[in-house]
């Protein structure tokens, strides 16, 4: 009986690993997830500043362009067998910021971390 359970669990684990290997998100999806988090932080910061609407729109666009170029030059996605991990190089450190598995990107940084990087 124990042997059948072991074989069944091994089979389930192999199917799960195969599903993970074939359902990794693309590298651009990692950048999109981080960019969305940055947009949320920038929107909060700009709304707290009590600026006119024209400046809010211009400032948000400029900040998102800066965030996009920062991610293009400082973010890399390492592809592993069953998942992929996005790293950001910042002030001489390379930190993991995203993990991709099952066609989803999970952002490891919270809004406070992004706020620290933006400032």
Steps between C-alpha positions, in 0.01 A plus 500: 500500500779743591673430170186593304466826693866580437466429126182709483658796683810477281281506191308805629824684575635427152181628338515812716863565404419449131211746527729754666765457232254565217307783663777745595417863422697697243772744616297803388223392740742547790572856388128567458427382854772720650395792281140465626621506860710809424197666338295440815773654717551798269125563486481499879799733535368744241148502647646578843687799354178696421613609154288626208367230265730604213807458718371170638463354149837633385678391817349152486601458136855618572530271803372199308739570210785519752382177667480328160851600402628402846344155466635459146855563616498360856260204495587154376293183508677173570329195351509183705350161420167543679482876563668826421623774732532872428794682656561874529849645537485806725786680679741214443257235625307249295169418664227257395182695433269258314437128472312354206320167508172358366464794255495746791755752618526546874662826610722457806542872566228699669402860441736627769800339325401664171448833676857472633639429150303787342626755749 
